[in-house]
């Protein structure tokens, strides 16, 4: 069954708009875990517009009380991510090629250009006890390269699928992701997915794309939580994951 990791950057973004710890990132993480989230994702950026270094440490401390839950730190290892990795030793690092001023992640790594810069950072993360996932576009030819660099997983960048969902190109895009996931599995990688997955498109993606071990969802999930509450929203996303695996799923 695919695991759900809840990204709490949007909670931190709202918190940062006032000089108070409201809403609390730690409390949000606790509510998500109590509702059945399999892990917590944070994406610390150099400008600290979302989570801050203190959040990274506080969530690490919280998760020591939840040994079954995974801690996923994502970000650009060519910036400041590795400082956090060394400090808190997460279960997983997701390396994302964000520019320092990027509004959000909007493309995967160009491994032909950046692969050799990533290789020693992948090794450093392994030395810290972390699994490494590389954020990639659904390009089958990149998967063997990712494995050769030492990556354990790839995270498929799913915004193009999310934009196509419900339209005439949905099947075409799902086919692209299915082929990319199959290439990753053949290369000996495990598969994660994330970016703009939501309650409407998640089950369709998981039914079509094989071997997805984890989805990391933040923006849509926190948006849904404004309507349903965070705990109920986590349960709804987990229900969509179960629906995708139901034997009688359409």
N, C-alpha and C positions, 0 to 999 in steps of 0.2 A: 504494500500500500504506500502510496506517495505521502511523504511527510509535509506538513505545513509549518513553515517558519514565518513568523509575523515580524514584518519590518516596522520599527517604531519611529522612524525619522520624522514622520508627519506629526506625531505627538510632540516631539522635541521642537519642531518648527513653531507650533502653536505656543508651547511653553516659553519659547524665546521672545515672544512678542510682549511679555511683561516681566518685570524684575521679581518674579515669584516662581516657585516650583509647582506651578499649576498650568496644565496637568502634569502629573508626575510620571516620568518615563518608567521608573521602577514600579509604580503602582499599576500602570498600564501593562507592563510585562507580567506582573503577578496575575492580573485578571485574565490575560490571554492564556497563561499556563494553566490556571485553574479551570479554564473552559476547554482545555484539551489541545492547545497548540503544542507542536512537537519541538519547537525551538524558537529562538529570538534572533532576528537580524538587526544589526546596526551598520550604518554607512557613515563613518566619521569623515568629514571633509576638512581640508585645510582651513577654510574660512569659518568653520564651526557654526554655519547657519542652521544646521540641524542638531545632531547629537554632538556633545562636547566630550573632551577627555574624561571628565568626571562620570558621565553617563556610561562610557565604555567600562570603567572600573566598577561602577555600581551594579551594572547588569552582570558582570562577571561574578561579583559577590553574591548576588541573588541566585544565579544559576548553580552555585555550589550547593544550594539547598534543593535543587531540582536535578539530580544526577542523570535522570533519563532524558532531559531536554538538551538540545544542542545549541551552542553559541556560534553564530555565523557572523564574522566581521567581513564586510565588503568595502572595496575602495581601490584606489590606484596605488599599487605598491611602489611606484616611482615617485610618489609624493610622501605622505607621512604615515601611511597605513602600517608599515612594518614596526614603527615605534609602539603602536597599540598591540600588535601581534606578540611582540616580545614581552610586553607588560602583562597581558592577561591570558595568553596562550589559549585561544579559542579552539573549538572543535574543528572549525572550518574557516578558511579564508577564501573569499571570492574576489579574485583580481579583476577589476573593472577599469577600462581605459579612459576614465573621465578626465577631461581637462579641468584645471583648477576652478575655472569659472563656468563650468557646464551647469545648466539648470537641472539636468537629470541625465541618466545614462541613455545614450541614443545610438550606440553601435558597439560591435564586439571588437576584439583585438585583431590587429593585422599582424599575424605571427611571423610573416616573412620579414617584416620591418622590426618588430619588437621582441621576437622570440628569445633571442640571445640575451637581451636585457632582463627578461623574466626568469630565465633559467636559474641564476643564483638566488633569486628571491623566492622561487618555489622551493629550492633546497633549504633556505633559511626558515621558511614556514614549516617545512617538515621537521627541521631540528627543534622547533617549538612545539611539536606534537600535533600540528594542524594538518588536516586534509586541505588540498588546494583545488579549487574550481576556477576555470578560466571562462570569462564572459565572452561568448562567441556568437556571431551571426550563424544562421543555419546553413553553413557551407560544408558539405561532406568532406572535401579535401583538407580542411583544417584540422580534422579530428586526430588523425595519426600524428600530425605535427605537434598538437597539444600533448599527446601522450609521450612523444619523444622528448619533450621538454621536461617531463616529470609530473605533469598534472595528473590528478586522481579523477577529477570530474570536469565536465563542462557545464556551464549554465547557458542554455539557449535563450537568446534575447528575443522576447516574444511580442514586442510592440507591433511589428508588421502583421502578425497573425491577429492580434486584438483589433487592429484597424479593419482587417478584412472580414472579421467574424460577422455573420449574419448577412453577408453580401455574396455576389456571384463568384468571388475569388476565394471564398473560405476553403473550399476543398483543395484548390491549388496550393494555398499556403500550408494547409495541414500536411499535404504531400511533401512539401519541402522540409518541414520539420521532422516528419517521419523518416525520411531518407537520411537526414543529418543525424538523428538519434541512432538509427541503425548503424551508421558509419562509426559513431562514437563507441557503441557497444562492441563492434568488431575490433576496434582499436584497443579495447581493454579499459575504456573509460566508463564511469557512471555518469548519469545525466540528471541535471537539475534544469529548472526553467523559471523565468521570471521577467516581469515588466508588463504592466497593464493587464495581467490576468485578473479576472473578477468573477462574481457569482454567475454571470451569464455565459461566459466563454470557457470557464475552467474545465468542466466535465467533458465538453467536446474535445478539448485539447488532449486531456489525459486518455480518452478512449482511442484517439487516433495515433498518438505518439508513444512508442514503446519505451519501457524501462525508466520512466521519470521517477527518480528517487525523492526529489524534494522540489517544492515550489516556494519561492519567497515572495510574499505579497504584502504591500504596505499601503500605497496611496488609495486604491479602491477599498481595501478592507477598513481602513480608518474612516474613509468617507461613509461606508455602510454603517459603521459604528455610531455615527451621528444620528442615524435613524433607529437602529436596533439595539444599541448598547454593545460594548466591546465583547463581553462574554458571549452573548447570543450570536453576534456576528462570527466569531471564531467557530462556534458550533455549526453555523450555516455553511461556512466554507468546508469544514470537515465533512458535513453531509454531502456536499457536492463532490468531494473526493470519493466518498463511499459510493455515491451514485454512479460515478464513472466506472467503477469496478464491479457493479452489480451485474449478475449473469444475464438479467433480462434487460440491460440497458439498451436503449434504442441506438 
